[in-house]
């Protein structure tokens, strides 16, 4: 919770900075889709992987055709002496999800001697989801499917003995990470194509430098820096197979279905249903209109969607041929006092005072002469709320309409709750004016700030 101790002019700048810091800490990337749909997405996470050739079968040398393309696995060197030598390096890659962005990647290899330190080689990756270990089968390195992308390591002069870092290998690595079958923990295999007769000799995992070191001491290494943004959830809810709004008969039922992607949990209100998808649930017989809203969450954020089910009113026994009353059901979360709103019914304005405990309000429209068997648009607006539009199906002289929930926080009346409203509220807090009193409790304070932050990113109906 944000606490404001002193709202004097001299502290206004501090309050402003505090407000923005608070929002930046809790905010996620917001995106608005169609009306009734809301999505939030988490920010990208970054990570580092340092892999190493970990076994004898994870590096190998393929000799030229003059030696029948034999593959040496339990050997000491990857000796790239001519343009028909091939080499291989295999690494296990944990943590990196499919679709991650590879920001930096390079190899570190141990060059045997200065006289054998003239790189002129193309480094591909095997174009596979999970590269298998190297075997002694002839030509089994050069015959591996290769990525389109490659990294060339070239130097016209000797680069010297010892540990050396390769040029970037981001391009071929990114190609493998983007494969549809890639998963964390899979193996990748570099396929090294020698391009010249100059000597370039890399020590293998089995190299012990004449018994002075243990195996693995000179094994090649791979350094990767990456970032990953989990895909945001998507969700779609329908009533009777439609995005809505739909209209059903009085005291009849509709079927609500929903589907989601990249979500681990979903909740439907006001019904209290759950699950990331369903095969169809009956609303039960309805006698008034309802809006069914679903919110789903997952590693990539959250998403929501809604569908409106309008119910034809009970047939009137009065014999009236006009619409006389609209029974409006409205919920305003966090409201502690009275809130004046305007209800526009067929171009006629009606002033309405909403209260803390009230949810049902009657609007007399008999003076308008509205015909039955028509649909009228009801627009609810006010100085501090987002605009809400609902439909009234005039099938009898008295019609129930569920307007759903009104959201507080639109202080600048642009039909969206954003940073501009935060500035207005901070100004009201500083000057202690009633403009920022969102919950109508007679004071502008941190409770109003909490309400605005809760509704940040929401938009009203167009």
C-alpha positions, 0 to 999 in steps of 0.5 A: 500500500502507498502511504501519503503522510504530507500532501503539502505543495513542497512534497508534491514532487515526491508524491509524484515520483513515489506514485510512478515508482509504485506503478512501475513495480506492479505494472506489466505490459498491458494490451487491449484487444476487442471490447471485453478482452484484457491482456497483461504480459510479463517482462522478458527474463534473462539467463546465462548457460555455460555448457561443456563437452562432458563425455568422450562421445561428445566430441569427434574428428572425421578423417578425409576420404583417403582414410575412408572418412573414419570417425575418431571419438575416443581421441585426443584432437580434432585435427582440422588439417585440410578441407576434407576434415570435419569435427564435432562438438556436442553440448547439453543446453538446460533452461533455454525455452523454445523461442528464446532470443539468443543475445550472445554465444561463443565457443572456447576451445583449447588450441594444442600449439601455436603452429596449429592455430590457423582457423579457417572453418565453418561452424554449423549446428546439426539441424535437429531437436536433440542431437545424438552422441557421435559414433565411429560410423564413417562419415557420420559427422559430415552426413549430419543435417546442418543448419542454414546459418553458420559461423566462420572462424578465420585468421590469416595469422596464428592465434596462438596456443591455449584457450581461445574464443570463437566468433559469435555462434548466435545465428546457427544456435538461434536456428536450432532454438527456434525449432518446433521440437526444441526443449530445455535439456536437449543436446546440440551438436556443432558440425565443423567444416575445415576449409583449408590446408592450414592446421587448426587443432583443438584438444578433445575431452579425452586429451590428458596432455600425456597423462599430466591432466585428467580427462575433460580438462581441455574439453570445449566450452560454450557460453550463451546469454539469452532472454525469454518472454513467456507467451501471454495467455489468450482466452475466448468465451462464447454463449451458444457459440457466439461472442455475443451479446445474445438474447434468450427467452425468459426462464431459459438457459444458454450454454457457455464454452471457453478455450484458452492457450498458454494458461494454467488456471481460469475462473469464470464469474459470476458462475464460479466455474474454473478450468482452462477449457470446457465442453459446455456448461449450462447457465441454468434458466435465467430470468434477467440478463447476465455478463459472464467474464473469464480471467486466465493466468499463466507464466506469460501474464493474464487475459480476460474476456466476457460475453453478455447473455440478454434475457427477454423479459417476462411477458407483461400482463398489463397489456401496455404496448410501451416500455415504461420501466427499466430495472437496472442492476449495477455493481460498483466495487469499493464504493463507500458513499453516493455516486451520481451517474448519468443513464442515457436511454434512447437519447434521453438523459436520466440522473441516477444516484448509486449508493454503497448498498444499492444494486437495483435501480428503477428508471422511469422511461414511460414519458419517452413512448418507447415501443415494445419488441425493440432493443434499446442501448443504455449508456451509463457514464459519470465523472469518475467511471468508465462508460458502460453500454448494455442492451435493453430488450423491450419485450414487456413494459418493465425490463430487467437489465444487468449492467454488470460492474462499473470501474472507478478511476477515469478522472480525466473522462477519456474512457480509459484509466491510465497515467493521466488519471494518476496525475489527476489523482496526485494533484487532488491528493496534493490540493486535497480536493474532492475530485480524487475521492473515487470511493465517495467516502468524503476524503481523497487518500491512499484508498482512492489511489489503491482503487485507481491502481487496481483498475489501471489499464482498463477501458470503457465501452465505445 
